[in-house]
Amino acid sequence: MKTLARAVIAAEISALQSLPERIDDQFVGACEAILKCRGRVIVTGMGKSGHIGSKIAATLASTGTPAFFVHPGEASHGDLGMIVDGDIIIALSNSGTSEEVLAIMPVVRRLKINLIAMTGNPESELAQLADFHIYTGVDHEACPLGLAPTSSTTATLVMGDALAIALLEVRGFTAEDFARSHPGGRLGKRLLVHVHDLMHIQGEIPRVLPTADIRETILEMTRHGFGMSAIVDESDYLLGVFTDGDLRRSFENGRELQGRPIAELMTISSHTILPDELAVTALNMMQEHSITALPVVQAGQIVGIIHMHDLLRAGIV
């Protein structure tokens, strides 16, 4: 079984090795036509080519090229109404003779929509009808019977990825653009969620004046449960912080705490973050400095606090 499985993988790798030389003027023309397209990219294909086409459409859509898949059989029974002037079609068929795909071509031609065909037969009817033909043929399938689409579908999928990523690069599509189409995913959250979306504000911020004593400061820390308190002046300008760690270190060092203002015990050079920073930046700061909370400061004034638990709940971590 291991030998058979390795042979399949080797056969598919071999089939892919010829793809780079297929990136020719037809491929470039297809890319340019898609870039000029005023509408959407419609991907269609029957059977296994349809499954690959659905994946290609999804990849295009998530990388800056509006696209969706239309089943050719359903297209003949009403779904052709989804295709309008200004769209462009990518039709997939390894043989280039899929009846269901060819059946909708007369309508496509009447609409004067650009047709990109991805086939394994440049002499096929579909290839000849196309404005641009991208050759995805393979010498043989990985299937020992030569019947199940294996190497051919892999080659088509890879060529579709090449098309999508080439378009991504030319469009200048960024990670932030990608995140906007993936707001529910971890990447989207890391690139779209800002500190001000998660921070605690106003009465939720633990803070005391510099004249407060250690008892008052610890009570304030306990009330809010962030393991720290900001030390601020009457205008809420941040002067420093006092944390659980500061308290432990004071005990370990034998420092006298009673009767001393917190200004003498606080950490002055505290780590802070701006409200417009990405939440993932706050996460990185906390991990780098082994802390669990950050004061959020704007123009020197404390405007919020963000805790590691907030990042966990938001799925940033």
Contacts in CASP RR format, 6 or more apart in sequence:
PFRMAT RR
TARGET T0000
AUTHOR 0000-0000-0000
METHOD contacts of the structure
MODEL  1
MKTLARAVIAAEISALQSLPERIDDQFVGACEAILKCRGRVIVTGMGKSG
HIGSKIAATLASTGTPAFFVHPGEASHGDLGMIVDGDIIIALSNSGTSEE
VLAIMPVVRRLKINLIAMTGNPESELAQLADFHIYTGVDHEACPLGLAPT
SSTTATLVMGDALAIALLEVRGFTAEDFARSHPGGRLGKRLLVHVHDLMH
IQGEIPRVLPTADIRETILEMTRHGFGMSAIVDESDYLLGVFTDGDLRRS
FENGRELQGRPIAELMTISSHTILPDELAVTALNMMQEHSITALPVVQAG
QIVGIIHMHDLLRAGIV
7 142 0 8 1.000
8 142 0 8 1.000
8 150 0 8 1.000
9 142 0 8 1.000
11 140 0 8 1.000
11 141 0 8 1.000
11 142 0 8 1.000
11 150 0 8 1.000
11 151 0 8 1.000
12 142 0 8 1.000
12 150 0 8 1.000
12 151 0 8 1.000
12 154 0 8 1.000
14 139 0 8 1.000
14 151 0 8 1.000
15 138 0 8 1.000
15 139 0 8 1.000
15 140 0 8 1.000
15 142 0 8 1.000
15 151 0 8 1.000
15 152 0 8 1.000
15 154 0 8 1.000
15 155 0 8 1.000
16 154 0 8 1.000
16 155 0 8 1.000
16 158 0 8 1.000
18 138 0 8 1.000
19 136 0 8 1.000
19 155 0 8 1.000
19 158 0 8 1.000
19 159 0 8 1.000
19 162 0 8 1.000
22 134 0 8 1.000
22 135 0 8 1.000
22 136 0 8 1.000
22 159 0 8 1.000
23 162 0 8 1.000
26 132 0 8 1.000
26 133 0 8 1.000
26 134 0 8 1.000
26 135 0 8 1.000
27 132 0 8 1.000
27 134 0 8 1.000
27 162 0 8 1.000
27 163 0 8 1.000
29 132 0 8 1.000
30 90 0 8 1.000
30 116 0 8 1.000
30 132 0 8 1.000
30 134 0 8 1.000
30 163 0 8 1.000
31 163 0 8 1.000
31 166 0 8 1.000
31 167 0 8 1.000
31 170 0 8 1.000
33 88 0 8 1.000
33 114 0 8 1.000
33 116 0 8 1.000
33 131 0 8 1.000
33 132 0 8 1.000
34 41 0 8 1.000
34 65 0 8 1.000
34 88 0 8 1.000
34 116 0 8 1.000
34 163 0 8 1.000
34 167 0 8 1.000
35 167 0 8 1.000
35 170 0 8 1.000
35 171 0 8 1.000
37 86 0 8 1.000
37 87 0 8 1.000
37 88 0 8 1.000
37 114 0 8 1.000
38 86 0 8 1.000
39 66 0 8 1.000
39 84 0 8 1.000
39 86 0 8 1.000
39 87 0 8 1.000
39 88 0 8 1.000
40 66 0 8 1.000
40 67 0 8 1.000
40 68 0 8 1.000
40 87 0 8 1.000
40 88 0 8 1.000
41 57 0 8 1.000
41 60 0 8 1.000
41 65 0 8 1.000
41 66 0 8 1.000
41 67 0 8 1.000
41 68 0 8 1.000
41 87 0 8 1.000
41 88 0 8 1.000
41 89 0 8 1.000
41 90 0 8 1.000
42 67 0 8 1.000
42 68 0 8 1.000
42 69 0 8 1.000
42 70 0 8 1.000
42 82 0 8 1.000
42 83 0 8 1.000
42 87 0 8 1.000
42 88 0 8 1.000
42 89 0 8 1.000
42 90 0 8 1.000
43 53 0 8 1.000
43 54 0 8 1.000
43 56 0 8 1.000
43 57 0 8 1.000
43 60 0 8 1.000
43 67 0 8 1.000
43 68 0 8 1.000
43 69 0 8 1.000
43 70 0 8 1.000
43 89 0 8 1.000
43 90 0 8 1.000
43 91 0 8 1.000
43 92 0 8 1.000
44 50 0 8 1.000
44 53 0 8 1.000
44 69 0 8 1.000
44 70 0 8 1.000
44 71 0 8 1.000
44 72 0 8 1.000
44 75 0 8 1.000
44 89 0 8 1.000
44 90 0 8 1.000
44 91 0 8 1.000
44 92 0 8 1.000
44 101 0 8 1.000
44 104 0 8 1.000
45 53 0 8 1.000
45 71 0 8 1.000
45 72 0 8 1.000
45 91 0 8 1.000
45 92 0 8 1.000
45 93 0 8 1.000
45 98 0 8 1.000
45 100 0 8 1.000
45 101 0 8 1.000
46 71 0 8 1.000
46 72 0 8 1.000
46 73 0 8 1.000
46 93 0 8 1.000
46 98 0 8 1.000
46 100 0 8 1.000
46 101 0 8 1.000
48 149 0 8 1.000
48 153 0 8 1.000
49 92 0 8 1.000
49 93 0 8 1.000
49 94 0 8 1.000
49 98 0 8 1.000
49 149 0 8 1.000
49 153 0 8 1.000
49 156 0 8 1.000
50 69 0 8 1.000
50 71 0 8 1.000
50 92 0 8 1.000
51 153 0 8 1.000
52 92 0 8 1.000
52 153 0 8 1.000
52 156 0 8 1.000
52 157 0 8 1.000
53 69 0 8 1.000
53 90 0 8 1.000
53 92 0 8 1.000
53 156 0 8 1.000
54 69 0 8 1.000
55 157 0 8 1.000
56 67 0 8 1.000
56 90 0 8 1.000
56 92 0 8 1.000
56 156 0 8 1.000
56 157 0 8 1.000
56 160 0 8 1.000
56 161 0 8 1.000
56 163 0 8 1.000
56 164 0 8 1.000
57 67 0 8 1.000
57 68 0 8 1.000
57 69 0 8 1.000
58 67 0 8 1.000
58 69 0 8 1.000
59 160 0 8 1.000
59 161 0 8 1.000
59 164 0 8 1.000
60 66 0 8 1.000
60 67 0 8 1.000
60 163 0 8 1.000
60 164 0 8 1.000
60 167 0 8 1.000
61 67 0 8 1.000
61 68 0 8 1.000
61 181 0 8 1.000
62 178 0 8 1.000
62 181 0 8 1.000
62 182 0 8 1.000
63 164 0 8 1.000
63 165 0 8 1.000
63 167 0 8 1.000
63 168 0 8 1.000
63 173 0 8 1.000
63 178 0 8 1.000
64 167 0 8 1.000
64 168 0 8 1.000
64 171 0 8 1.000
64 173 0 8 1.000
64 177 0 8 1.000
64 181 0 8 1.000
65 164 0 8 1.000
65 167 0 8 1.000
65 168 0 8 1.000
65 171 0 8 1.000
68 82 0 8 1.000
70 79 0 8 1.000
70 80 0 8 1.000
70 82 0 8 1.000
70 83 0 8 1.000
71 79 0 8 1.000
72 98 0 8 1.000
72 100 0 8 1.000
72 101 0 8 1.000
72 103 0 8 1.000
72 104 0 8 1.000
73 79 0 8 1.000
73 100 0 8 1.000
73 103 0 8 1.000
73 104 0 8 1.000
75 82 0 8 1.000
75 83 0 8 1.000
75 104 0 8 1.000
76 100 0 8 1.000
76 103 0 8 1.000
76 104 0 8 1.000
80 104 0 8 1.000
80 107 0 8 1.000
83 89 0 8 1.000
83 107 0 8 1.000
83 108 0 8 1.000
83 111 0 8 1.000
83 113 0 8 1.000
84 111 0 8 1.000
85 111 0 8 1.000
85 112 0 8 1.000
85 113 0 8 1.000
86 113 0 8 1.000
87 113 0 8 1.000
88 113 0 8 1.000
88 114 0 8 1.000
88 115 0 8 1.000
88 116 0 8 1.000
89 108 0 8 1.000
89 113 0 8 1.000
89 114 0 8 1.000
89 115 0 8 1.000
89 116 0 8 1.000
90 116 0 8 1.000
90 117 0 8 1.000
90 118 0 8 1.000
91 101 0 8 1.000
91 105 0 8 1.000
91 115 0 8 1.000
91 116 0 8 1.000
91 117 0 8 1.000
91 118 0 8 1.000
91 126 0 8 1.000
91 130 0 8 1.000
92 101 0 8 1.000
92 117 0 8 1.000
92 118 0 8 1.000
92 119 0 8 1.000
92 156 0 8 1.000
93 101 0 8 1.000
93 117 0 8 1.000
93 118 0 8 1.000
93 119 0 8 1.000
93 124 0 8 1.000
93 126 0 8 1.000
94 119 0 8 1.000
94 120 0 8 1.000
94 121 0 8 1.000
94 136 0 8 1.000
94 137 0 8 1.000
94 149 0 8 1.000
94 152 0 8 1.000
94 153 0 8 1.000
94 156 0 8 1.000
95 119 0 8 1.000
95 120 0 8 1.000
95 121 0 8 1.000
95 124 0 8 1.000
96 102 0 8 1.000
96 117 0 8 1.000
96 119 0 8 1.000
96 120 0 8 1.000
96 121 0 8 1.000
96 124 0 8 1.000
96 125 0 8 1.000
96 126 0 8 1.000
96 127 0 8 1.000
97 121 0 8 1.000
97 124 0 8 1.000
97 125 0 8 1.000
97 126 0 8 1.000
98 126 0 8 1.000
101 126 0 8 1.000
102 125 0 8 1.000
102 126 0 8 1.000
105 115 0 8 1.000
105 126 0 8 1.000
105 129 0 8 1.000
108 115 0 8 1.000
109 115 0 8 1.000
109 129 0 8 1.000
114 131 0 8 1.000
114 132 0 8 1.000
115 129 0 8 1.000
115 130 0 8 1.000
115 131 0 8 1.000
115 132 0 8 1.000
116 130 0 8 1.000
116 131 0 8 1.000
116 132 0 8 1.000
116 133 0 8 1.000
116 134 0 8 1.000
117 126 0 8 1.000
117 127 0 8 1.000
117 129 0 8 1.000
117 130 0 8 1.000
117 132 0 8 1.000
117 133 0 8 1.000
117 134 0 8 1.000
118 133 0 8 1.000
118 134 0 8 1.000
118 136 0 8 1.000
118 156 0 8 1.000
118 159 0 8 1.000
118 160 0 8 1.000
119 126 0 8 1.000
119 127 0 8 1.000
119 133 0 8 1.000
119 135 0 8 1.000
119 136 0 8 1.000
119 137 0 8 1.000
120 127 0 8 1.000
120 135 0 8 1.000
120 136 0 8 1.000
120 137 0 8 1.000
120 138 0 8 1.000
120 152 0 8 1.000
121 127 0 8 1.000
121 137 0 8 1.000
122 133 0 8 1.000
122 135 0 8 1.000
127 133 0 8 1.000
134 159 0 8 1.000
134 163 0 8 1.000
136 152 0 8 1.000
136 155 0 8 1.000
136 156 0 8 1.000
136 159 0 8 1.000
137 152 0 8 1.000
137 155 0 8 1.000
138 151 0 8 1.000
138 152 0 8 1.000
138 155 0 8 1.000
140 146 0 8 1.000
140 151 0 8 1.000
141 147 0 8 1.000
141 148 0 8 1.000
141 149 0 8 1.000
141 150 0 8 1.000
141 151 0 8 1.000
141 152 0 8 1.000
142 150 0 8 1.000
142 151 0 8 1.000
143 149 0 8 1.000
143 150 0 8 1.000
175 187 0 8 1.000
175 191 0 8 1.000
176 191 0 8 1.000
176 192 0 8 1.000
178 187 0 8 1.000
178 188 0 8 1.000
178 191 0 8 1.000
179 187 0 8 1.000
179 188 0 8 1.000
179 190 0 8 1.000
179 191 0 8 1.000
179 192 0 8 1.000
180 188 0 8 1.000
180 192 0 8 1.000
182 188 0 8 1.000
183 189 0 8 1.000
183 192 0 8 1.000
186 315 0 8 1.000
189 279 0 8 1.000
189 314 0 8 1.000
189 315 0 8 1.000
189 316 0 8 1.000
190 278 0 8 1.000
190 279 0 8 1.000
190 280 0 8 1.000
190 316 0 8 1.000
191 278 0 8 1.000
191 280 0 8 1.000
193 278 0 8 1.000
193 279 0 8 1.000
193 280 0 8 1.000
193 314 0 8 1.000
193 316 0 8 1.000
194 275 0 8 1.000
194 276 0 8 1.000
194 277 0 8 1.000
194 278 0 8 1.000
194 279 0 8 1.000
195 273 0 8 1.000
195 274 0 8 1.000
195 275 0 8 1.000
195 276 0 8 1.000
195 277 0 8 1.000
195 278 0 8 1.000
195 279 0 8 1.000
195 281 0 8 1.000
195 282 0 8 1.000
195 296 0 8 1.000
195 306 0 8 1.000
196 275 0 8 1.000
196 276 0 8 1.000
196 296 0 8 1.000
197 279 0 8 1.000
197 314 0 8 1.000
198 279 0 8 1.000
198 306 0 8 1.000
198 310 0 8 1.000
198 311 0 8 1.000
198 314 0 8 1.000
199 275 0 8 1.000
199 296 0 8 1.000
199 303 0 8 1.000
199 304 0 8 1.000
199 305 0 8 1.000
199 306 0 8 1.000
199 310 0 8 1.000
200 226 0 8 1.000
200 304 0 8 1.000
200 305 0 8 1.000
200 306 0 8 1.000
200 307 0 8 1.000
200 310 0 8 1.000
201 303 0 8 1.000
201 304 0 8 1.000
204 224 0 8 1.000
204 304 0 8 1.000
204 305 0 8 1.000
205 224 0 8 1.000
205 230 0 8 1.000
205 302 0 8 1.000
205 304 0 8 1.000
205 305 0 8 1.000
206 220 0 8 1.000
206 221 0 8 1.000
206 223 0 8 1.000
206 224 0 8 1.000
206 225 0 8 1.000
206 226 0 8 1.000
206 227 0 8 1.000
206 228 0 8 1.000
206 229 0 8 1.000
206 230 0 8 1.000
206 305 0 8 1.000
207 220 0 8 1.000
207 229 0 8 1.000
207 230 0 8 1.000
207 231 0 8 1.000
207 232 0 8 1.000
207 236 0 8 1.000
207 302 0 8 1.000
208 216 0 8 1.000
208 217 0 8 1.000
208 220 0 8 1.000
208 229 0 8 1.000
208 230 0 8 1.000
208 231 0 8 1.000
208 232 0 8 1.000
208 262 0 8 1.000
209 231 0 8 1.000
209 232 0 8 1.000
209 233 0 8 1.000
209 234 0 8 1.000
210 231 0 8 1.000
210 233 0 8 1.000
210 239 0 8 1.000
210 261 0 8 1.000
210 262 0 8 1.000
210 263 0 8 1.000
210 266 0 8 1.000
211 261 0 8 1.000
211 262 0 8 1.000
211 263 0 8 1.000
212 220 0 8 1.000
212 231 0 8 1.000
212 261 0 8 1.000
212 262 0 8 1.000
213 258 0 8 1.000
213 259 0 8 1.000
213 260 0 8 1.000
213 261 0 8 1.000
213 262 0 8 1.000
214 257 0 8 1.000
214 258 0 8 1.000
214 259 0 8 1.000
214 260 0 8 1.000
214 262 0 8 1.000
214 265 0 8 1.000
216 262 0 8 1.000
217 229 0 8 1.000
217 242 0 8 1.000
217 262 0 8 1.000
218 247 0 8 1.000
220 229 0 8 1.000
221 227 0 8 1.000
221 228 0 8 1.000
221 229 0 8 1.000
221 242 0 8 1.000
221 244 0 8 1.000
226 292 0 8 1.000
226 293 0 8 1.000
226 305 0 8 1.000
226 307 0 8 1.000
227 243 0 8 1.000
227 244 0 8 1.000
227 292 0 8 1.000
227 293 0 8 1.000
228 241 0 8 1.000
228 242 0 8 1.000
228 243 0 8 1.000
228 244 0 8 1.000
228 293 0 8 1.000
229 241 0 8 1.000
229 242 0 8 1.000
229 243 0 8 1.000
230 238 0 8 1.000
230 240 0 8 1.000
230 241 0 8 1.000
230 295 0 8 1.000
230 302 0 8 1.000
230 305 0 8 1.000
231 238 0 8 1.000
231 239 0 8 1.000
231 240 0 8 1.000
231 241 0 8 1.000
231 242 0 8 1.000
231 262 0 8 1.000
231 263 0 8 1.000
231 266 0 8 1.000
232 238 0 8 1.000
232 239 0 8 1.000
232 302 0 8 1.000
233 239 0 8 1.000
235 301 0 8 1.000
236 301 0 8 1.000
236 302 0 8 1.000
237 300 0 8 1.000
237 301 0 8 1.000
237 302 0 8 1.000
238 270 0 8 1.000
238 272 0 8 1.000
238 295 0 8 1.000
238 297 0 8 1.000
238 300 0 8 1.000
238 301 0 8 1.000
238 302 0 8 1.000
239 263 0 8 1.000
239 266 0 8 1.000
239 268 0 8 1.000
240 266 0 8 1.000
240 267 0 8 1.000
240 268 0 8 1.000
240 270 0 8 1.000
241 266 0 8 1.000
241 267 0 8 1.000
241 270 0 8 1.000
241 295 0 8 1.000
242 262 0 8 1.000
242 265 0 8 1.000
242 266 0 8 1.000
242 267 0 8 1.000
243 267 0 8 1.000
243 291 0 8 1.000
243 293 0 8 1.000
246 265 0 8 1.000
246 266 0 8 1.000
246 267 0 8 1.000
250 257 0 8 1.000
250 265 0 8 1.000
255 265 0 8 1.000
257 265 0 8 1.000
270 295 0 8 1.000
271 285 0 8 1.000
271 289 0 8 1.000
271 291 0 8 1.000
271 294 0 8 1.000
272 294 0 8 1.000
272 295 0 8 1.000
272 296 0 8 1.000
272 297 0 8 1.000
273 281 0 8 1.000
273 282 0 8 1.000
273 285 0 8 1.000
273 294 0 8 1.000
273 295 0 8 1.000
273 296 0 8 1.000
273 297 0 8 1.000
273 306 0 8 1.000
274 296 0 8 1.000
274 297 0 8 1.000
274 298 0 8 1.000
275 296 0 8 1.000
275 298 0 8 1.000
275 303 0 8 1.000
275 304 0 8 1.000
279 306 0 8 1.000
279 310 0 8 1.000
279 311 0 8 1.000
279 314 0 8 1.000
279 316 0 8 1.000
280 316 0 8 1.000
282 294 0 8 1.000
282 306 0 8 1.000
282 311 0 8 1.000
283 308 0 8 1.000
283 311 0 8 1.000
283 316 0 8 1.000
283 317 0 8 1.000
285 291 0 8 1.000
285 294 0 8 1.000
286 292 0 8 1.000
286 293 0 8 1.000
286 294 0 8 1.000
286 308 0 8 1.000
286 311 0 8 1.000
292 307 0 8 1.000
292 308 0 8 1.000
292 309 0 8 1.000
293 305 0 8 1.000
293 306 0 8 1.000
293 307 0 8 1.000
293 308 0 8 1.000
294 305 0 8 1.000
294 306 0 8 1.000
295 302 0 8 1.000
295 304 0 8 1.000
295 305 0 8 1.000
296 302 0 8 1.000
296 303 0 8 1.000
296 304 0 8 1.000
296 305 0 8 1.000
296 306 0 8 1.000
297 303 0 8 1.000
308 317 0 8 1.000
311 317 0 8 1.000
END
